[in-house]
Amino acid sequence: MKNETIFLSVSAIKVNTAIHLLNEAGINAHTINKMDSAHANLFGAIQIIVSKDDEIEAQRILEEAEIL
């Protein structure tokens, strides 16, 4: 099954809120943290990954919540 990145952020709060909303909607979402901790998190971002099958619905949910 192919996965898609639907959201990138440097804010852990936004990412956690987005993950919570997606999980509540029954969408399995996970994160990949690519923040560079050696430079006080100045570089990189946190990605939210969902299944390609859930991509459109996940984006709709995050747009309605004004996260995207």
Backbone hydrogen bonds in HBPLUS format (Angstrom, degrees):
<---DONOR---> <-ACCEPTOR-->    atom                        ^
c    i                          cat <-CA-CA->   ^        H-A-AA   ^      H-
h    n   atom  resd res      DA  || num        DHA   H-A  angle D-A-AA Bond
n    s   type  num  typ     dist DA aas  dist angle  dist       angle   num
A0052-LYS N   A0002-LYS O   2.76 MM  50  5.54 159.0  1.80 158.0 150.6     1
A0004-GLU N   A0050-VAL O   2.75 MM  46  5.54 163.7  1.78 167.4 173.1     2
A0050-VAL N   A0004-GLU O   2.97 MM  46  5.54 161.1  2.01 155.5 158.6     3
A0006-ILE N   A0048-ILE O   2.96 MM  42  5.92 158.5  2.00 160.4 167.5     4
A0048-ILE N   A0007-PHE O   2.90 MM  41  5.23 149.0  2.00 152.3 155.3     5
A0009-SER N   A0046-ILE O   3.03 MM  37  5.35 148.5  2.13 140.4 150.3     6
A0046-ILE N   A0009-SER O   2.70 MM  37  5.35 171.0  1.71 155.9 158.7     7
A0015-VAL N   A0011-SER O   3.12 MM   4  6.39 163.2  2.15 149.8 154.7     8
A0016-ASN N   A0012-ALA O   2.90 MM   4  6.03 162.8  1.93 147.5 152.1     9
A0017-THR N   A0013-ILE O   2.96 MM   4  6.14 156.8  2.01 148.4 154.9    10
A0018-ALA N   A0014-LYS O   2.90 MM   4  6.09 162.2  1.94 150.0 154.9    11
A0019-ILE N   A0015-VAL O   2.88 MM   4  6.10 163.5  1.91 154.1 158.5    12
A0020-HIS N   A0016-ASN O   3.00 MM   4  6.11 158.8  2.04 143.5 149.3    13
A0021-LEU N   A0017-THR O   2.99 MM   4  6.27 164.2  2.02 153.2 156.8    14
A0022-LEU N   A0018-ALA O   2.97 MM   4  6.19 163.7  2.00 154.1 158.5    15
A0023-ASN N   A0019-ILE O   2.88 MM   4  6.04 163.8  1.91 153.2 157.8    16
A0024-GLU N   A0020-HIS O   2.90 MM   4  6.08 156.9  1.96 151.1 157.5    17
A0025-ALA N   A0021-LEU O   3.13 MM   4  6.35 136.3  2.33 137.5 148.5    18
A0025-ALA N   A0022-LEU O   3.10 MM   3  5.08 128.3  2.38  94.3 108.1    19
A0027-ILE N   A0022-LEU O   2.87 MM   5  5.15 158.6  1.92 154.7 147.6    20
A0026-GLY N   A0023-ASN O   2.99 MM   3  5.02 158.6  2.04 104.9 110.6    21
A0030-HIS N   A0049-ILE O   3.05 MM  19  5.37 158.5  2.10 147.5 154.3    22
A0049-ILE N   A0030-HIS O   2.76 MM  19  5.37 171.9  1.77 168.3 170.8    23
A0032-ILE N   A0047-GLN O   2.97 MM  15  5.11 146.9  2.08 135.3 142.6    24
A0047-GLN N   A0032-ILE O   2.85 MM  15  5.11 171.9  1.86 147.9 148.9    25
A0034-LYS N   A0045-ALA O   2.91 MM  11  5.29 152.6  1.98 146.9 151.9    26
A0036-ASP N   A0043-PHE O   2.94 MM   7  5.46 155.7  2.00 157.1 155.4    27
A0039-HIS N   A0036-ASP O   3.18 MM   3  5.83 163.3  2.20 116.8 121.8    28
A0041-ASN N   A0036-ASP O   3.21 MM   5  5.11 141.2  2.37 138.9 140.1    29
A0042-LEU N   A0039-HIS O   3.03 MM   3  5.78 147.9  2.13 122.7 129.9    30
A0054-ASP N   A0051-SER O   2.89 MM   3  5.27 140.8  2.05 109.5 120.6    31
A0055-GLU N   A0052-LYS O   3.33 MM   3  5.11 158.5  2.38  99.1 105.4    32
A0058-ALA N   A0054-ASP O   2.87 MM   4  5.92 161.6  1.91 161.9 168.0    33
A0059-GLN N   A0055-GLU O   2.98 MM   4  6.18 161.2  2.01 152.2 157.0    34
A0060-ARG N   A0056-ILE O   2.98 MM   4  6.21 155.7  2.04 147.0 154.0    35
A0061-ILE N   A0057-GLU O   2.97 MM   4  6.22 160.6  2.01 151.2 155.6    36
A0062-LEU N   A0058-ALA O   3.04 MM   4  6.28 164.5  2.06 152.0 155.8    37
A0063-GLU N   A0059-GLN O   2.87 MM   4  6.01 149.1  1.96 147.3 156.1    38
A0064-GLU N   A0060-ARG O   2.94 MM   4  6.13 162.2  1.97 152.7 156.9    39
A0065-ALA N   A0061-ILE O   3.08 MM   4  6.29 145.1  2.20 141.5 151.0    40
A0067-ILE N   A0062-LEU O   2.85 MM   5  5.18 165.6  1.87 167.1 164.1    41
A0068-LEU N   A0062-LEU O   3.35 MM   6  5.63 156.2  2.41 113.4 115.0    42
A0066-GLU N   A0063-GLU O   2.95 MM   3  4.84 154.6  2.02 102.3 109.6    43
